[in-house]
């Protein structure tokens, strides 16, 4: 087979640089290979081939030279094309899908000859980042997706507390979980856009439900991730990012409040009509009402109630009687259980701040509830 170099555009046009129909010399071919990595020391994620065709042609006058330029520009009207390059023995580039990056005419008189440069690029898929012999898979009731090639990953742990000074250990001594974030960064690879879109659809289907992420030796239950990818991508390559969330244990969050009624002597206040006199009579010392509002979020209602029982036991002040009106509330969407109740103590358990209005300020409840 003779030396062949031609571009076939997506609309069916063809420009053969080596055809006798065109008075063009065969252009010089420059190829640059870029190895794209996620980091300097990471495995190769893809290979980008950058091709420059530098050509030359002749004409009898300026008009003929410009006409040949116009033929070449017309052939490059599309943004993509197929490239065929045969060195006379082997098919070096076999009908490869390439992107047309640009076209250049060097400054010249263009009287009897013209020069040009065409810039192209294409991507070649690679499985080299499977050298670690690792597997990455997401499994849920909606489907199973195997990440091939294996993506890069990163992980972050953050305490699940609202404020930086919030204690991570509960009153019962349990460690409140940290929330983990796992980010997978990889690429879909295929021979055409149809294969890419099929992989995207398969992953989206698996992500419809929470499941289990397997990455090498790491196996962790996760919440269904968020898939991010560019709107436009090459026909055989698409970068993506998937973000998963998980907790380090089943004690997701704790919210606890206790309220103490102020002590008093049950004053009786009498305001007499038409008399500029107000009578205040203090009587017996009051008891004290302690209110409890506790909420725990977990992976199941059962576990939330078990954790809640331990926390109530740890903070419940001994003695007293429970008043009517207490509630236990289940939140099924985010899996949380909350308790709200009040207990009345005949003997006060906490003195007033700012004095007791005649009561002993040295009152000691004899119980550590801080």
C-alpha positions in Angstrom: 0.0 0.0 0.0 1.3 3.5 -0.9 1.9 6.2 1.6 -1.6 7.6 2.6 -2.6 10.6 4.7 -6.2 11.8 4.7 -8.9 13.4 6.8 -12.5 12.2 6.6 -14.9 14.8 8.1 -18.0 13.8 10.0 -20.3 15.2 7.3 -18.8 12.8 4.7 -16.2 15.1 3.2 -12.7 13.8 2.5 -9.3 15.5 2.0 -6.5 13.2 0.8 -3.2 14.9 1.2 -1.5 12.2 -0.9 -4.0 12.0 -3.8 -2.8 13.0 -7.3 -6.0 15.0 -7.6 -4.4 17.6 -5.3 -1.1 19.3 -6.2 0.1 19.0 -2.5 3.3 17.7 -1.2 2.9 15.1 1.5 2.9 17.1 4.8 5.4 16.5 7.6 3.9 14.8 10.6 4.8 15.7 14.1 3.4 13.6 17.0 3.5 14.5 20.7 2.3 12.1 23.4 1.1 13.5 26.7 0.7 11.1 29.6 -2.1 12.6 31.8 -1.9 11.7 35.5 -4.0 12.8 38.5 -0.8 13.5 40.3 2.9 13.6 39.5 3.5 10.1 40.8 0.2 8.6 40.0 -0.5 6.0 37.2 -1.4 7.1 33.7 -5.1 8.0 33.4 -5.0 8.6 29.6 -2.7 9.3 26.7 -3.3 12.4 24.6 -1.8 12.4 21.1 -1.1 15.9 19.6 -0.5 15.8 15.9 0.7 18.6 13.6 0.5 18.3 9.8 2.9 20.8 8.2 2.4 21.0 4.5 3.5 22.8 1.3 1.9 23.3 -2.1 2.6 25.2 -5.4 0.6 27.2 -7.8 1.1 29.1 -11.0 -0.1 32.4 -9.5 -1.5 33.9 -6.4 -5.1 33.0 -7.4 -4.2 29.3 -7.6 -2.5 29.3 -4.3 -5.4 31.0 -2.5 -7.9 28.5 -4.1 -5.9 25.6 -2.7 -5.9 27.3 0.7 -9.7 27.5 0.4 -10.1 23.8 -0.4 -8.1 23.0 2.7 -10.1 25.3 4.9 -13.4 23.9 3.6 -12.2 20.4 4.5 -11.6 21.6 8.0 -15.1 23.1 8.5 -16.0 20.4 11.1 -14.6 20.3 14.6 -13.9 16.6 14.3 -12.7 14.1 11.6 -11.3 10.7 11.0 -7.6 10.5 10.4 -5.9 7.8 8.3 -2.1 7.6 8.2 -0.3 4.7 6.4 3.4 4.9 6.0 3.3 2.5 3.0 3.8 -0.6 5.1 1.7 -0.3 8.3 -1.4 1.5 9.3 0.0 4.0 11.9 -3.3 5.7 12.6 -6.3 3.7 11.5 -9.4 5.8 11.0 -8.9 7.5 14.4 -11.5 10.0 15.7 -9.6 13.3 16.0 -10.4 16.8 17.1 -9.4 19.7 14.9 -7.7 22.3 17.1 -6.7 24.8 14.6 -5.2 25.8 11.2 -2.4 28.2 10.5 -1.0 29.9 7.3 2.4 31.4 7.9 3.1 34.9 6.8 4.1 34.8 3.1 3.5 36.4 -0.3 1.6 33.3 -1.5 2.5 34.1 -5.1 3.7 30.7 -6.3 3.5 28.5 -3.2 1.8 28.2 0.2 2.5 26.6 3.6 0.1 25.5 6.2 -0.1 23.7 9.6 -3.0 21.8 10.9 -3.3 20.9 14.6 -5.2 17.8 15.7 -5.5 15.7 18.9 -7.1 12.5 20.0 -7.2 10.4 23.2 -6.2 6.8 23.6 -7.7 4.8 26.4 -5.4 2.9 28.7 -5.7 0.4 31.5 -2.3 1.2 33.0 -3.8 2.4 36.3 -5.0 -1.2 37.0 -1.3 -2.0 37.7 -2.1 -2.1 41.5 -4.4 -5.1 40.9 -7.2 -3.4 42.9 -10.9 -3.5 42.4 -13.5 -0.8 42.9 -17.2 -1.6 43.0 -20.4 0.0 44.3 -23.3 -2.4 45.1 -26.9 -1.6 45.9 -30.3 -3.1 45.5 -30.5 -1.0 42.3 -27.5 -2.6 40.7 -23.7 -3.2 40.8 -21.2 -1.0 39.1 -17.5 -2.0 38.6 -15.2 1.0 38.2 -12.9 0.2 35.4 -10.2 1.5 35.2 -9.9 1.8 39.0 -10.4 5.5 39.9 -8.2 7.6 42.3 -9.8 8.2 45.7 -9.5 10.5 48.7 -11.1 10.4 52.1 -12.0 13.0 54.7 -13.3 12.6 58.3 -15.2 15.4 60.0 -16.8 15.3 63.5 -20.6 15.5 63.4 -21.0 18.3 65.8 -22.6 21.6 65.3 -20.0 23.7 67.1 -16.3 23.3 67.5 -16.6 23.2 71.3 -19.2 20.5 71.4 -18.1 17.4 73.2 -17.7 14.3 71.0 -18.3 11.9 73.9 -21.8 11.5 75.2 -22.9 11.6 78.8 -23.0 7.8 78.8 -19.5 7.6 77.5 -20.2 6.7 73.9 -18.2 8.2 71.1 -20.3 10.2 68.6 -19.5 9.3 65.0 -17.5 11.3 62.5 -18.9 11.7 59.0 -16.6 10.4 56.3 -16.5 11.6 52.7 -15.0 9.4 50.0 -14.4 11.0 46.6 -13.6 8.8 43.5 -12.1 10.5 40.5 -11.8 8.5 37.4 -12.8 8.2 33.8 -15.2 6.2 31.6 -13.5 4.8 28.6 -14.9 3.2 25.5 -14.5 3.0 21.7 -17.4 5.4 21.1 -19.9 7.7 22.8 -22.5 4.9 23.0 -20.2 2.9 25.3 -19.5 5.9 27.5 -23.2 6.8 27.9 -24.0 3.1 28.8 -21.4 3.2 31.6 -22.9 6.5 32.8 -26.4 5.1 32.8 -25.2 1.9 34.7 -23.6 3.9 37.4 -26.6 6.3 37.8 -28.8 3.2 38.1 -26.6 1.7 40.9 -26.6 5.1 42.7 -30.4 5.2 43.0 -30.1 3.5 46.4 -27.6 3.4 49.3 -25.2 0.6 49.2 -21.7 -0.7 49.8 -18.5 0.7 48.4 -15.6 -1.7 47.9 -12.1 -0.2 47.1 -9.4 -2.7 47.5 -9.5 -3.9 51.1 -11.8 -1.1 52.1 -15.5 -2.2 52.4 -17.8 0.4 53.9 -21.6 1.0 53.8 -22.2 4.4 52.2 -25.0 6.7 51.3 -25.7 6.9 47.5 -23.1 9.1 46.0 -23.4 12.2 43.8 -22.1 11.8 40.2 -20.5 14.8 38.6 -19.0 15.0 35.1 -18.5 17.6 32.3 -21.4 18.4 29.9 -19.1 17.8 26.9 -16.4 15.2 26.6 -14.4 13.3 24.0 -16.1 10.5 22.2 -14.0 7.8 24.0 -13.2 9.4 27.3 -15.2 11.1 30.1 -13.8 12.2 33.5 -16.1 11.9 36.5 -16.3 12.4 40.2 -18.4 10.4 42.6 -18.9 11.6 46.2 -20.0 9.1 48.9 -20.9 9.8 52.6 -20.7 7.4 55.6 -20.5 7.4 59.4 -17.7 5.8 61.5 -20.2 4.2 63.9 -24.0 4.1 64.4 -24.1 7.0 66.9 -24.6 9.7 64.3 -25.6 12.7 66.4 -26.8 13.8 69.8 -28.9 16.7 70.9 -29.6 17.2 74.7 -31.3 19.9 76.7 -32.3 20.0 80.4 -34.4 22.7 82.0 -34.8 23.5 85.7 -37.7 25.6 87.0 -36.8 28.5 89.3 -37.4 28.0 93.1 -39.9 30.2 94.9 -42.1 30.3 98.0 -45.5 30.2 96.3 -46.1 33.9 96.8 -49.7 35.2 97.1 -50.1 38.7 95.7 -53.2 40.7 96.5 -53.9 44.0 94.8 -56.8 45.8 96.4 -59.0 48.0 94.2 -59.2 51.7 95.1 -56.5 51.2 97.7 -52.9 52.1 97.2 -51.8 48.9 98.8 -50.4 45.6 97.5 -50.0 42.6 99.8 -47.3 39.9 99.2 -47.4 36.8 101.3 -44.7 34.2 101.0 -45.7 30.7 101.9 -44.0 27.2 101.7 -41.0 26.6 99.5 -41.7 25.2 96.1 -40.5 21.9 94.6 -38.7 21.8 91.2 -39.6 20.6 87.8 -36.8 19.3 85.5 -37.5 18.9 81.8 -35.5 16.6 79.5 -35.3 17.0 75.7 -33.0 14.4 74.1 -32.6 13.4 70.4 -30.3 10.7 68.9 -29.8 10.0 65.2 -28.6 6.5 64.2 -28.8 4.0 61.4 -32.0 2.3 62.7 -34.8 3.2 65.1 -33.9 0.2 67.2 -30.3 1.4 67.6 -31.4 5.0 68.3 -33.7 3.8 71.1 -30.9 1.6 72.6 -28.5 4.6 72.6 -31.2 6.9 73.9 -31.9 4.6 76.9 -28.2 4.7 77.9 -28.2 8.5 77.7 -31.3 8.9 79.7 -29.9 6.6 82.4 -26.7 8.7 82.5 -28.4 12.1 82.9 -31.6 11.3 84.8 -31.5 12.9 88.3 -32.6 10.4 90.9 -35.9 10.8 92.7 -38.9 12.7 91.6 -42.0 11.6 89.7 -42.6 11.9 86.0 -45.4 14.3 85.0 -47.9 13.5 82.3 -47.5 14.8 78.7 -44.1 13.2 77.9 -43.6 12.0 74.3 -41.3 9.8 72.3 -41.0 10.8 68.6 -39.6 8.8 65.7 -38.4 10.5 62.6 -38.4 7.8 59.9 -36.8 9.8 57.1 -33.5 10.6 58.8 -33.8 7.8 61.4 -33.9 9.7 64.7 -35.7 9.2 68.0 -36.4 12.0 70.5 -37.7 12.0 74.0 -39.4 15.0 75.8 -40.6 14.6 79.4 -40.7 16.4 82.8 -40.1 15.1 86.3 -41.2 16.8 89.5 -38.9 16.8 92.5 -40.4 17.6 95.9 -36.9 18.4 97.2 -35.2 20.9 94.8 -32.2 19.6 92.9 -30.6 22.9 91.8 -30.5 26.3 93.4 -31.4 29.5 91.7 -28.8 31.7 90.0 -28.8 35.1 91.6 -30.2 34.0 95.0 -33.2 32.1 96.2 -35.3 34.9 97.6 -34.8 34.0 101.2 -34.0 30.3 100.7 -30.7 28.9 101.6 -28.1 29.8 98.9 -25.8 27.0 100.1 -28.2 24.3 98.9 -26.3 21.2 97.8 -28.3 18.7 95.8 -25.7 16.0 96.4 -25.8 14.8 92.8 -23.3 15.5 90.0 -25.4 16.3 86.9 -23.1 18.7 85.1 
